[in-house]
Amino acid sequence: MKPQAIHRIGQAAAGVWGNHTATIDWCEDNYAVSIYLAEFWNTVSNIPFVCLGLYGIWRTRGLPSRSRYVLLQGGIAAIGVGSMIFHSTLKWHAQVMLDELPMIFVSTLALYLLVADDEPKPSSSRHLLIKLGLALVPICVSVAYLAYPDPILHQICYAVIQTASIFRLWFLYRSERLTPAMVERSKVLLNTGTIIFLLGFFVWNLDNIFCDNITFWRRNVSEYLGWISQGHAMWHVLTGIGASRMAVGITYLTLSLRHPGDYELAYSLPYLPHVRPKSRKHLANGTSPRLGSTRDKKEL
């Protein structure tokens, strides 16, 4: 099935990068700010996505099995870079290979971390089956999406993976190896990350539904105010923040399952949590310098 390029009425269908071949044309006037960026605000709004992912990679220092968490945070940064390339060119291959399918791969990796770490020392054969099974998910989605390039298919597959992760989280929260405090900490990050993510999705849909009205308003106000009406750009910022918080929540939860009480949340920068090993001093007396006793089941 050959992808059908979509062009909004009144919008440029080609630019310095050639003809637009993407199957989606977002509610932003093309080349309104720069001749090199088809959608300026939708491009630059991915910068927080990239920065949060790179910051997350840096903060994985000192964690066991660091490579898996580097991949998770690196995946977030890669999605941001891919989305920048897509929105600056509006090319179909950039849309699929650099923006949409990376979302499938990274969300599947997050699901793998949640499935693989339910035992302190899972067997190698079980791990192998999990790896093979979950590796097939993004591969199958990629093959199906390239054969039938309908954005709805991508959205459905992404939603299914996220739903599976939610059910898996509900199961893990009941683990006897987690204290109520550990569960609460991970829930705060995962729930707030999800809420911020869903808020971005809500704003994005408003952008789609009321695009004509928003475009009319934008063209009748100062260019210094028009940027606040870029709903899809807001989606990038909000989902970047949400994804970052969820990645840290998953990191803390999975490490707490395998090494109960050995890791804590810290905030070197306001509102930017990361996971770090506890010092030997606090491991000895069961306290966290920031979050209190790991033995007190009533702590938050």
HELIX and SHEET records of a PDB file:
HELIX    1   1 PHE A   40  VAL A   44  1                                   5    
HELIX    2   2 ILE A   47  TRP A   58  1                                  12    
HELIX    3   3 ARG A   66  THR A   89  1                                  24    
HELIX    4   4 TRP A   92  HIS A   93  1                                   2    
HELIX    5   5 ALA A   94  GLU A  100  3                                   7    
HELIX    6   6 LEU A  101  ALA A  116  1                                  16    
HELIX    7   7 SER A  124  ALA A  147  1                                  24    
HELIX    8   8 PRO A  151  LEU A  172  1                                  22    
HELIX    9   9 PRO A  180  ILE A  209  1                                  30    
HELIX   10  10 CYS A  211  ARG A  218  1                                   8    
HELIX   11  11 GLU A  223  GLY A  226  1                                   4    
HELIX   12  12 TRP A  227  SER A  229  5                                   3    
HELIX   13  13 GLY A  231  ARG A  258  1                                  28    
HELIX   14  14 ARG A  280  ASN A  285  1                                   6    
SHEET    1   A 2 ALA A  14  GLY A  15  0                                        
SHEET    2   A 2 GLY A  18  ASN A  19 -1                                        
SHEET    1   B 2 TYR A 263  LEU A 269  0                                        
SHEET    2   B 2 LEU A 272  PRO A 277 -1                                        
SHEET    1   C 2 THR A 287  SER A 288  0                                        
SHEET    2   C 2 GLY A 292  SER A 293 -1                                        
END                                                                             
